[in-house]
Amino acid sequence: MAYRRFQNTVAESRVTLPLFAVLALGSAVVSGLVSGQWWVQLLCVTLSVYLMIELSRRHQLLRVHSQMVPGALLLLLTALSVLISDLRFAILCLCLTSFYSAFFRCYQRRQSSGWIYFGFLSLSLASMVFVQILYFVPFLWGAMAFNLYALNMRSWAASLLALLTPYWFTLAWMMCHGDVSWMAEHWSGLFAFAPLGCFERLTQHQWVNMGYVALLALVGIVHYRRQSYSDKIRTRMLYEVFILIDLFTLLFLAMQPQHYAPLMAMAVVSTAPLLAHFIALTHTWLTNIAFYLIILLTLTVSYYNLWMPSLNF
């Protein structure tokens, strides 16, 4: 039997999730939740955490009884609470967790066109505020084929119909008002690129936040690649999707950092399960020290974002 260390006690405790929720809420309040009236953003983030709870429970993302998957999401949101002020960040968090919740239900179910539709509908709704998320669609079709084993003509057609649905309603509404200029301007964003690696737009705070998420994503990915043999095949396939989206998001962020807020939301949601797996399912003295360092780093980044001056926040 593996030796239980402090990180395992925290991961398996029933107190962990409420404690992390209080920390995240407190950080958001200090960031300006009340004064900025971020109630819509708070609702989106709260629903995202709830969907993460259901996602972890339904698909048994961890081999032990633990609420560390939503807990890891709250931990990341504690450090990045200033980003909750950006409505796109909150919407992308909700839409991506909704996507995962529907998408993963299709594992080895070729007759699950309904869940495919709802999953890609979430992505399409996200594209209304961040059209570049559509670049992820070919990778997700690949994941349907090679990770979920659910790709056929019917499921592909369902995904395409879901992607078009919000735009049909939006176009109809705009035609009724006699102005469709927003649609053309919106789709032109797909072909608007800044010079690769245009980092002068980023502030010090944004650099710190990107480094923080990228470091934790790297820790989670390396750990999972080394320890994935202990999980069921189904679980491995689902985590491969998290890794795929996380890596592509970080690469996209490195190439087009002007999309900082929505891409950070996608990185946070995809990194949370990987970080939770590392915290809940490792038992060595080295990983226990790493857990202390992750908590310390989270509090340090949170402090830096909240109390160090910045023109951005």
Disulfide bonds with the S-S distance in Angstrom:
none
